[in-house]
Amino acid sequence: MSRAVADHDSTPDSVKETAGRVAGMARNGASDAVDAIGGSGRKASAAPEVAADRAAEIAEDLSARLKAVGIDTDVMVAAAKDRASGFETVVRDEMQGHPLRTLGLAAAAGLVLGLLSSR
């Protein structure tokens, strides 16, 4: 009987000790989580800059390779701007001249794209 009492008396102490260890581990885990979240926030805020820098490097490399082959990218950019400007004029004229047809075409395109994206 004295052994049962001794085990019973030591159980609350071991529970307290275990609870103290678990609480310490939880505090350390929470501290690590806060540090990780803070670090990921800094990395996430820098990601757009890194992506923009990398995209600029790729564009420069591509432009240099095209020029080495004999393709002038400046001429291509000017031609693309002219075509985009012409397309913008056509779309604007269509919207002003036939607004209901333009609205119907936009609705149909939205419906088709919505059906395709839901699959």
Rosetta blueprint (number, residue, H / E / L):
1 M L
2 S H
3 R H
4 A H
5 V H
6 A H
7 D H
8 H H
9 D H
10 S H
11 T H
12 P H
13 D H
14 S H
15 V H
16 K H
17 E H
18 T H
19 A H
20 G H
21 R H
22 V H
23 A H
24 G H
25 M H
26 A H
27 R H
28 N H
29 G H
30 A H
31 S H
32 D H
33 A H
34 V H
35 D H
36 A H
37 I H
38 G H
39 G H
40 S H
41 G H
42 R H
43 K H
44 A H
45 S H
46 A H
47 A H
48 P H
49 E H
50 V H
51 A H
52 A H
53 D H
54 R H
55 A H
56 A H
57 E H
58 I H
59 A H
60 E H
61 D H
62 L H
63 S H
64 A H
65 R H
66 L H
67 K H
68 A H
69 V H
70 G L
71 I L
72 D L
73 T H
74 D H
75 V H
76 M H
77 V H
78 A H
79 A H
80 A H
81 K H
82 D H
83 R H
84 A H
85 S H
86 G H
87 F H
88 E H
89 T H
90 V H
91 V H
92 R H
93 D H
94 E H
95 M H
96 Q H
97 G H
98 H L
99 P H
100 L H
101 R H
102 T H
103 L H
104 G H
105 L H
106 A H
107 A H
108 A H
109 A H
110 G H
111 L H
112 V H
113 L H
114 G H
115 L H
116 L H
117 S H
118 S L
119 R L
